[in-house]
Amino acid sequence: MGQGRASAEGGMTERIDRLEEQLAYLTKTVDELSEVLARQSREILRLERRVGLLMEREAEREVEGGGSIPLADQKPPHW
């Protein structure tokens, strides 16, 4: 075996090592982002439920207060 071949194999090994490190880093990053996305999705669903409940409560309050049409169901003035 010549020195050139050993050098080329060493360079290839270093390149593979670098690529494996990059792949591990990217895999970790994707996993972390996936966790963040899942957490945000759960939070958005929770907030949507809360907003829905608040809108229902406000509509009930407006009807009980003698309002004819709850504000949530009225069209904005520019329509």
C-alpha positions as a Markdown table, in Angstrom:
| # | Residue | x | y | z |
|---|---|---|---|---|
| 1 | Met | 0.0 | 0.0 | 0.0 |
| 2 | Gly | 1.3 | 3.4 | -0.9 |
| 3 | Gln | 1.3 | 6.5 | 1.2 |
| 4 | Gly | -1.2 | 8.2 | -1.1 |
| 5 | Arg | -3.8 | 5.5 | -0.7 |
| 6 | Ala | -3.5 | 5.6 | 3.1 |
| 7 | Ser | -3.8 | 9.4 | 3.0 |
| 8 | Ala | -6.9 | 9.2 | 0.8 |
| 9 | Glu | -8.5 | 6.7 | 3.2 |
| 10 | Gly | -7.7 | 8.9 | 6.2 |
| 11 | Gly | -9.3 | 11.9 | 4.4 |
| 12 | Met | -12.3 | 9.8 | 3.6 |
| 13 | Thr | -12.6 | 8.6 | 7.2 |
| 14 | Glu | -12.4 | 12.2 | 8.5 |
| 15 | Arg | -15.0 | 13.3 | 6.0 |
| 16 | Ile | -17.3 | 10.5 | 7.0 |
| 17 | Asp | -16.8 | 11.4 | 10.7 |
| 18 | Arg | -17.7 | 15.0 | 10.0 |
| 19 | Leu | -20.8 | 14.0 | 8.1 |
| 20 | Glu | -21.8 | 11.7 | 10.9 |
| 21 | Glu | -21.4 | 14.5 | 13.4 |
| 22 | Gln | -23.5 | 16.9 | 11.3 |
| 23 | Leu | -26.1 | 14.2 | 10.9 |
| 24 | Ala | -26.3 | 13.6 | 14.6 |
| 25 | Tyr | -26.5 | 17.4 | 15.2 |
| 26 | Leu | -29.3 | 17.8 | 12.6 |
| 27 | Thr | -31.2 | 14.8 | 14.0 |
| 28 | Lys | -31.0 | 16.2 | 17.5 |
| 29 | Thr | -32.2 | 19.6 | 16.2 |
| 30 | Val | -35.1 | 18.1 | 14.3 |
| 31 | Asp | -36.1 | 16.1 | 17.4 |
| 32 | Glu | -36.0 | 19.3 | 19.6 |
| 33 | Leu | -38.0 | 21.3 | 17.0 |
| 34 | Ser | -40.5 | 18.5 | 16.8 |
| 35 | Glu | -41.0 | 18.6 | 20.6 |
| 36 | Val | -41.4 | 22.4 | 20.5 |
| 37 | Leu | -44.0 | 22.1 | 17.7 |
| 38 | Ala | -46.0 | 19.4 | 19.5 |
| 39 | Arg | -46.0 | 21.6 | 22.7 |
| 40 | Gln | -47.1 | 24.7 | 20.8 |
| 41 | Ser | -49.8 | 22.7 | 19.0 |
| 42 | Arg | -51.2 | 21.5 | 22.4 |
| 43 | Glu | -51.0 | 25.1 | 23.7 |
| 44 | Ile | -52.9 | 26.5 | 20.7 |
| 45 | Leu | -55.6 | 23.9 | 21.1 |
| 46 | Arg | -55.9 | 24.7 | 24.8 |
| 47 | Leu | -56.1 | 28.5 | 24.0 |
| 48 | Glu | -58.7 | 27.9 | 21.2 |
| 49 | Arg | -60.9 | 26.1 | 23.7 |
| 50 | Arg | -60.5 | 28.8 | 26.3 |
| 51 | Val | -61.3 | 31.6 | 23.7 |
| 52 | Gly | -64.4 | 29.6 | 22.6 |
| 53 | Leu | -65.6 | 29.3 | 26.2 |
| 54 | Leu | -65.0 | 33.0 | 26.8 |
| 55 | Met | -67.0 | 33.9 | 23.6 |
| 56 | Glu | -69.9 | 31.7 | 24.7 |
| 57 | Arg | -69.9 | 33.2 | 28.2 |
| 58 | Glu | -69.9 | 36.8 | 26.8 |
| 59 | Ala | -72.7 | 35.9 | 24.3 |
| 60 | Glu | -74.7 | 34.6 | 27.2 |
| 61 | Arg | -74.0 | 37.7 | 29.3 |
| 62 | Glu | -75.1 | 39.9 | 26.4 |
| 63 | Val | -78.4 | 38.0 | 25.9 |
| 64 | Glu | -79.1 | 38.0 | 29.7 |
| 65 | Gly | -78.4 | 41.8 | 29.8 |
| 66 | Gly | -81.2 | 42.4 | 27.3 |
| 67 | Gly | -79.1 | 42.7 | 24.2 |
| 68 | Ser | -80.9 | 41.5 | 21.1 |
| 69 | Ile | -78.0 | 40.0 | 19.2 |
| 70 | Pro | -74.7 | 39.0 | 20.9 |
| 71 | Leu | -71.8 | 41.0 | 19.7 |
| 72 | Ala | -70.0 | 37.9 | 18.5 |
| 73 | Asp | -72.7 | 37.3 | 16.0 |
| 74 | Gln | -73.0 | 40.9 | 14.7 |
| 75 | Lys | -71.4 | 42.0 | 11.5 |
| 76 | Pro | -68.8 | 44.8 | 11.8 |
| 77 | Pro | -70.1 | 48.3 | 10.9 |
| 78 | His | -68.1 | 48.4 | 7.7 |
| 79 | Trp | -70.0 | 45.4 | 6.1 |
